[in-house]
Amino acid sequence: MLKRLAVVLLFACTALAQAAGHQAQLNWTTPSDATSSSAYNVYRANAVCPASGTGTLTWTKITATPVAALTYTDTTITVGSWCYYVTQVQGTHESPPSNTAGGDALPNSPSITVIIQ
């Protein structure tokens, strides 16, 4: 029986002192068959998520090694559409992909100053 992970994705823009960066915060639930040694790989595509499955997008694993936490923050995204999925890793075995979740990182708004005399 296949076990699925549910992924929730929050996009956020953070303003830095001299530059603006974008990030995506992923949160997922523990699968019912997770063990104390379970960890997770995170995959990303620079595109709108497919209606179902992982489609034909080009996916990149963005975690160098599986992470133990149920959350991951991707701080390397730029303006554009991003899609993610997560897999559970137990030893040398990796689960099928979770559902996909994604969104758009939009350009930051400019600041305006008006002087009326």
Number of C-alpha atoms within 10 A of each C-alpha: 3 5 14 18 20 17 19 17 20 13 17 15 16 12 11 8 6 5 7 12 17 19 18 23 14 21 16 18 12 15 14 9 9 13 11 7 9 18 20 22 21 24 18 23 19 19 17 17 22 14 8 8 12 18 11 7 14 11 17 12 15 15 14 8 11 17 16 15 12 14 16 18 13 15 14 10 15 17 14 13 16 20 22 29 28 26 21 26 20 17 9 5 9 14 16 15 20 20 18 24 20 24 17 17 19 14 13 13 6 5 5 5 5 5 4 4 3
